[in-house]
Amino acid sequence: MPDLFDMPFEEPPDPEAARELPKPRRRILSVSELTSEIRGVLEGQLGEMLVEGEISNCRVWNTGHMYFTLKDEGAQIRSVMFRGTLRYLRFKPEDGLHVIARGRLSVYEPKGEYQLVCEHMEPHGLGALQLAFDQLKKKLQAEGLFDAARKRPLPALPRKIGIVTSLDGAALRDIIKVLRRRHPNAHLVIRPARVQGEGAAAEITRALRAIARVPGVDVVIAGRGGGSVEDLWAFNEEMVARAIAACPVPVISAVGHEVDVTIADFVADLRAPTPSAAAEMVVSAKEDFCSRIDRLHHRLNAAARSHVQRRQNVLHALTARRGLAGWHARVAMHGRRAAELTHGLRRAALARLARQGRDYRVLRQQLEAHDIRRRMATIRGRLQMADERLGAAAIRSRERIEGRFRVLAGRLDNLSPLAVLARGYAVCWNADRSAIIRSARTVEPGDRVRLTLHEGEIDCEVRARSNDGTDN
């Protein structure tokens, strides 16, 4: 008898029941299907999360997407930030930067790797705007855009002042008010631009480039009124800083209040605490210049009066001497004599000028009578008439010669032997065509003769001859 503990805990399956139950079907997944299900589980269950870590292997591809790794002391995870999200970051991600990234976990199916798709990122312990400000400041300072050597002084007498700001802001009204009060004859060139919000930096850049192309602009004021850091951020953009540095005339940065500091303040040739202060800086050199001119004017007048007074005192002292008594009358007489001589000299000069004028007119009339242009016109007319007569005579001569030629040609044609041959006559030659046979006695039977007809020749043999015109 078997021991109780040797018996199985479960009853053996009934063979009949086993035949009735269907066998379960195995589910076979492809790698793509498995990866897709893992991706669905990760994205569906975990959702959005915040991950803190240090950036490493950060690289922006030519597609505009940024690929990097978030790591800490014990692990790391691959991450990606797509181009559409990356463009809204205020700072530049770089290796070694400690950040907090917000995103969703996903799976990159071609490689079977899970990764964090970041939708936002901010520096850990430091604001994104402050980090972006420090990064750009460090970069531009390394390039030398903040160097004092490249700062240009303001013009002493600006005639045309450029202004880049918003038309709706109070900054423009303050600048115009100060300039109209302290420099009313200044020519203002205003290039409006948005100074806050999306696209403001691009508009400020275009405005600076456009106003720099205006002929005669001596100085440019770029700025706006006060506001938050976000409101003033357009003047912290790199494109605005480089546009200020590339401006061919001095630029005054007048952004916000005195406590507000932007990248534009470091790049500009001069920083003003407020827009009104910028306007005062522009015309301060003019006021100093005008004040110095006024002081020099007063000093010159005082020196001239003092010099005249000293000369008058000397004159009075000389007049009091006995030897110079009555010098006023003597000077008056000499003055009268000088006036009479001057009048006579003027009259003699006018008379001589009148004679020379008459001589000039006579010579001009003589010269005009012998003017080569008139003589050439007369000669040209005579030549034209002679040419016409010569042409008519040549035509008449040619017609007479042609008439005589036709007459002689007709007579020659009548006397031509060819015309006789054309009427049926022939010319008889001896055999070698050295002589014309005019009598039958000059040939003998058997001789060869040649007959020239109107058309062609005939080679003949004499068979008989007749001296009287009858056959022999």
C-alpha positions in Angstrom: 0.0 0.0 0.0 1.6 3.3 -1.0 2.2 5.9 1.6 -0.2 8.9 1.7 2.7 11.3 1.2 3.7 9.5 -2.0 0.3 10.2 -3.6 0.1 13.3 -5.8 -1.7 16.4 -4.4 -3.8 16.8 -7.5 -5.9 14.2 -9.1 -4.7 12.9 -12.4 -6.5 14.6 -15.3 -9.3 12.8 -16.9 -8.3 11.7 -20.4 -11.8 12.3 -21.7 -11.9 15.8 -20.3 -8.5 16.6 -21.6 -9.7 15.7 -25.1 -12.7 18.1 -24.8 -10.6 21.3 -23.7 -9.1 23.3 -26.7 -5.4 23.9 -26.7 -4.4 27.5 -26.1 -2.8 29.4 -29.2 0.6 30.9 -28.8 0.9 34.7 -29.5 4.1 35.5 -31.5 5.1 39.2 -31.7 7.5 40.7 -34.2 10.2 43.1 -32.9 8.3 46.1 -34.3 5.1 45.0 -32.6 6.8 44.4 -29.2 8.6 47.8 -29.4 5.3 49.5 -30.3 3.5 47.9 -27.3 6.4 49.0 -25.0 6.1 52.5 -26.4 2.4 52.5 -25.8 2.8 51.4 -22.2 5.6 53.9 -21.4 3.7 56.9 -23.0 0.3 55.9 -21.6 1.2 55.1 -18.0 4.1 57.4 -17.2 2.8 60.6 -18.9 4.5 63.9 -18.5 7.4 64.1 -16.0 10.1 66.4 -14.7 13.7 65.1 -14.8 16.7 66.7 -13.2 20.2 65.9 -14.5 23.4 67.1 -16.1 23.6 67.6 -19.9 26.3 65.7 -21.8 26.9 64.8 -25.5 24.8 67.8 -26.5 24.6 68.3 -30.3 22.3 70.1 -32.7 22.0 68.3 -36.0 21.5 70.0 -39.4 17.8 69.2 -39.1 17.6 71.6 -36.2 16.8 68.9 -33.5 19.0 68.7 -30.4 20.1 65.3 -29.1 21.7 65.0 -25.7 22.1 62.8 -22.6 20.8 63.5 -19.1 22.8 61.9 -16.4 23.5 61.8 -12.7 25.8 59.8 -10.5 24.1 56.5 -11.1 22.4 56.5 -14.5 21.8 58.3 -17.8 19.0 58.6 -20.3 19.0 59.7 -23.9 17.0 62.8 -24.7 15.8 64.8 -27.6 14.4 68.3 -28.1 12.8 69.0 -31.5 13.4 72.1 -33.5 10.0 73.7 -32.9 10.6 73.5 -29.1 14.3 74.4 -29.1 13.7 77.8 -30.8 11.7 79.0 -27.7 14.5 78.4 -25.2 16.0 81.6 -23.8 19.4 80.1 -23.1 21.7 77.8 -25.0 22.0 74.2 -23.7 25.6 73.0 -23.4 27.6 70.2 -21.8 27.9 70.3 -18.0 24.8 72.4 -17.5 22.5 71.2 -14.7 18.9 71.5 -15.8 15.4 70.4 -15.1 13.7 69.0 -18.2 10.0 68.5 -18.7 8.8 65.9 -21.2 7.4 62.5 -21.9 9.1 59.1 -22.1 9.0 57.5 -25.5 10.7 54.7 -27.5 12.8 55.2 -30.6 11.6 52.2 -32.5 14.4 51.8 -35.2 17.0 51.3 -32.4 14.8 50.0 -29.6 15.9 52.7 -27.2 13.8 54.6 -24.8 14.4 58.4 -24.7 13.0 61.5 -23.0 11.3 63.9 -25.5 11.8 67.3 -23.8 9.2 69.9 -24.2 10.7 72.5 -21.9 14.0 73.0 -20.1 15.2 75.4 -17.4 18.5 75.8 -15.6 18.6 74.3 -12.1 18.9 77.0 -9.5 19.2 79.8 -12.1 16.6 81.5 -14.2 16.7 80.8 -17.9 16.7 84.5 -18.8 19.6 85.2 -16.5 21.6 82.3 -17.9 20.9 83.4 -21.5 22.0 86.9 -20.5 25.3 85.6 -19.0 26.0 83.4 -21.9 25.5 86.1 -24.6 27.4 88.6 -22.5 30.4 86.3 -22.2 30.3 85.5 -25.9 30.2 89.1 -27.1 32.8 90.2 -24.6 35.2 87.6 -25.9 34.6 88.9 -29.4 35.6 92.5 -28.2 32.2 94.1 -28.8 32.3 95.6 -25.2 35.8 97.1 -25.6 36.2 100.8 -24.8 38.5 101.2 -27.7 35.7 100.7 -30.2 33.4 103.2 -28.5 32.9 106.4 -30.6 32.4 109.9 -29.2 29.1 111.8 -29.8 29.2 114.5 -32.5 29.5 118.0 -31.2 26.8 119.5 -33.4 24.4 116.7 -34.5 22.2 118.0 -37.4 20.2 114.8 -38.0 19.3 112.5 -35.1 17.9 109.0 -35.7 15.5 107.4 -33.2 14.5 103.7 -33.0 11.6 103.0 -30.7 7.9 102.4 -30.6 5.5 105.1 -31.8 3.1 104.3 -29.0 5.5 104.5 -26.1 6.2 107.4 -23.8 9.9 107.2 -24.6 9.4 108.8 -28.0 7.4 111.6 -26.6 10.0 112.3 -23.9 12.9 112.3 -26.4 11.1 114.7 -28.8 10.1 117.0 -25.9 13.7 117.3 -24.7 15.2 117.8 -28.2 12.6 120.4 -29.2 13.3 122.4 -26.0 17.1 122.2 -26.1 17.8 121.8 -29.9 14.8 123.1 -31.9 16.6 123.1 -35.3 17.6 119.4 -35.1 16.3 117.1 -37.9 14.7 114.0 -36.4 14.5 110.7 -38.3 12.2 108.2 -36.6 12.2 104.5 -37.6 9.4 102.8 -35.6 9.8 99.3 -34.3 8.1 97.0 -31.8 10.2 96.9 -28.6 8.7 93.9 -26.8 7.0 90.6 -27.6 7.6 88.0 -30.3 9.6 89.3 -33.3 10.5 92.6 -31.6 14.3 91.9 -31.9 14.0 91.3 -35.6 12.1 94.6 -36.1 14.7 96.6 -34.0 17.5 95.0 -36.1 15.8 96.0 -39.3 15.2 99.5 -38.0 18.8 100.0 -37.0 20.0 98.9 -40.4 17.5 101.1 -42.2 18.2 104.2 -40.3 21.9 103.7 -40.8 21.4 104.0 -44.5 19.7 107.4 -44.3 22.2 110.0 -45.6 23.4 112.5 -43.0 22.4 110.8 -39.8 25.0 111.8 -37.1 23.8 109.7 -34.1 21.1 107.1 -33.3 19.1 106.7 -30.1 17.7 103.2 -29.6 15.5 102.3 -26.5 12.2 102.2 -24.8 10.6 102.9 -21.4 10.8 100.7 -18.3 9.3 97.3 -17.8 9.9 93.8 -16.6 12.9 91.7 -17.7 10.7 89.9 -20.2 9.5 93.3 -21.6 13.1 94.5 -22.1 14.4 91.2 -23.4 14.4 92.3 -27.1 17.4 94.4 -26.3 19.2 91.3 -24.9 19.0 89.5 -28.2 22.2 88.8 -30.1 20.9 90.1 -33.4 20.2 93.5 -31.8 23.6 93.7 -30.2 25.4 92.9 -33.5 23.2 95.5 -35.4 24.3 98.2 -32.8 27.9 97.2 -33.2 27.6 97.3 -37.1 26.0 100.8 -37.1 28.3 103.3 -38.9 27.4 106.2 -36.5 27.4 106.4 -32.7 24.5 104.6 -30.9 23.0 105.6 -27.5 21.2 102.8 -25.7 18.3 104.2 -23.6 16.5 101.1 -22.3 14.3 101.1 -19.3 15.3 102.9 -16.1 18.7 103.4 -14.5 18.6 100.1 -12.7 17.8 98.1 -15.9 20.9 96.8 -17.7 20.8 95.1 -21.1 23.3 93.7 -23.6 22.5 96.7 -25.8 23.9 98.9 -23.0 27.3 97.2 -23.2 27.6 97.2 -27.0 26.3 100.8 -27.6 28.8 103.7 -27.7 27.0 105.3 -24.8 24.5 104.2 -22.2 21.7 106.5 -21.0 19.7 105.7 -17.9 16.4 106.9 -19.5 15.3 108.0 -23.0 15.0 111.6 -21.7 18.6 111.4 -20.5 19.7 110.1 -23.9 18.2 113.2 -25.6 20.0 115.4 -23.1 23.3 113.6 -23.9 22.8 114.2 -27.6 22.5 118.0 -27.2 24.8 118.4 -24.2 27.8 118.8 -26.4 26.0 121.4 -28.5 25.2 123.4 -25.3 28.8 123.2 -24.1 29.9 124.3 -27.5 27.5 127.3 -27.6 28.4 128.3 -24.0 32.1 128.3 -24.9 31.3 130.4 -28.0 29.4 132.9 -25.8 32.2 133.1 -23.3 34.8 133.7 -26.1 32.5 136.3 -27.6 32.2 138.3 -24.3 36.0 138.1 -23.8 36.6 139.3 -27.4 34.2 142.2 -27.0 35.9 143.2 -23.7 39.4 143.0 -25.2 38.3 145.1 -28.2 36.7 147.8 -26.0 39.8 147.9 -23.9 42.1 148.2 -27.0 39.9 151.0 -28.4 39.9 152.9 -25.1 43.7 152.7 -24.9 44.0 154.0 -28.5 41.6 156.9 -27.7 43.7 157.8 -24.7 46.8 157.9 -26.8 45.0 160.0 -29.4 43.8 162.5 -26.8 47.4 162.8 -25.4 48.8 163.5 -28.8 46.1 166.0 -29.6 47.0 168.0 -26.5 50.5 168.6 -27.8 51.3 172.1 -29.3 52.9 170.7 -32.5 49.8 168.8 -33.4 47.3 171.7 -33.0 45.0 172.1 -35.9 45.7 168.7 -37.3 41.9 168.1 -37.9 41.8 170.9 -40.4 44.9 169.7 -42.2 43.5 166.2 -42.4 40.3 167.6 -43.8 42.1 169.5 -46.5 44.2 166.5 -47.4 41.0 164.5 -47.5 39.4 167.0 -49.9 42.4 166.9 -52.1 42.3 163.1 -52.1 38.6 163.2 -53.1 39.3 165.6 -56.0 42.2 163.4 -57.3 40.0 160.3 -56.9 37.2 162.0 -58.9 39.6 163.0 -61.6 41.2 159.5 -61.8 37.7 157.9 -62.0 36.7 160.3 -64.8 40.0 159.7 -66.8 39.6 155.9 -66.3 36.0 156.1 -67.6 37.0 158.2 -70.6 39.7 155.7 -71.5 37.4 152.8 -71.1 34.9 154.5 -73.4 37.6 155.0 -76.1 38.7 151.4 -75.8 35.1 150.4 -76.1 34.7 152.3 -79.3 37.9 150.8 -80.7 36.7 147.4 -79.7 33.4 147.8 -81.5 35.2 149.0 -84.7 37.6 146.1 -84.7 34.7 143.7 -84.0 32.8 145.0 -87.1 36.0 144.7 -89.2 36.5 141.2 -88.0 32.9 140.3 -88.6 33.3 141.6 -92.2 36.2 139.2 -92.7 34.6 136.4 -90.8 35.8 133.1 -92.2 32.4 131.5 -91.6 30.7 134.0 -93.9 33.4 133.7 -96.6 33.1 129.9 -96.3 29.4 130.1 -96.8 29.8 132.2 -99.9 32.5 129.8 -101.3 30.3 126.9 -100.4 27.4 128.4 -102.4 29.6 129.1 -105.4 31.0 125.6 -105.3 27.5 124.2 -105.2 26.4 126.2 -108.2 29.6 125.2 -110.1 29.0 121.6 -109.2 25.4 121.8 -110.6 26.6 123.4 -113.8 29.4 120.8 -114.2 26.9 118.0 -113.6 24.5 119.4 -116.3 27.4 119.9 -118.8 28.6 116.3 -118.2 25.1 115.0 -118.8 24.7 117.0 -122.0 28.2 115.9 -123.2 27.4 112.3 -122.5 24.1 112.5 -124.4 25.9 114.0 -127.4 28.6 111.3 -127.4 26.0 108.6 -127.0 24.1 110.0 -130.1 27.3 110.1 -132.2 28.2 106.6 -131.0 24.8 105.2 -132.1 25.2 106.9 -135.5 28.7 105.5 -136.0 27.6 102.1 -134.8 24.8 102.0 -137.4 27.2 103.0 -140.2 29.8 100.5 -139.0 27.1 97.8 -138.9 26.1 98.6 -142.5 29.8 98.3 -143.7 30.5 95.2 -141.7 31.3 92.1 -143.7 29.4 90.1 -141.2 26.2 91.8 -142.3 27.1 90.8 -145.9 27.6 87.3 -144.8 24.2 87.4 -143.1 22.6 88.0 -146.5 23.9 84.7 -147.9 27.4 85.6 -149.1 30.6 83.8 -148.2 34.3 84.6 -148.0 36.7 82.2 -149.8 40.2 81.7 -148.2 43.1 79.6 -149.4 44.0 76.5 -147.4 46.0 78.2 -144.7 43.7 81.2 -144.4 46.5 83.5 -145.3 44.8 85.2 -148.2 41.3 85.8 -149.7 40.6 84.3 -153.1 39.1 87.0 -155.3 39.7 85.3 -158.8 39.3 81.8 -160.0 42.6 82.0 -161.8 44.5 81.9 -158.5 43.4 78.3 -157.8 43.8 75.0 -159.6 41.7 71.9 -159.6 42.6 69.8 -156.6 43.5 72.8 -154.4 41.7 73.1 -151.0 39.9 76.3 -150.0 37.9 77.3 -146.9 34.6 79.1 -147.1 33.6 81.4 -144.2 29.8 81.6 -143.9 27.6 83.7 -141.6 27.7 80.8 -139.2 30.8 78.5 -139.3 33.3 77.5 -142.0 33.4 74.9 -144.8 36.6 73.1 -146.0 36.3 72.5 -149.8 38.3 70.9 -152.7 38.4 72.7 -156.1 37.3 70.2 -158.8 37.0 72.7 -161.7 37.2 76.4 -162.3 35.6 78.8 -164.7 37.2 82.2 -165.4 34.1 83.7 -167.1 31.5 82.5 -164.6 30.7 79.3 -166.5 31.6 75.8 -165.6 34.8 74.2 -167.2 
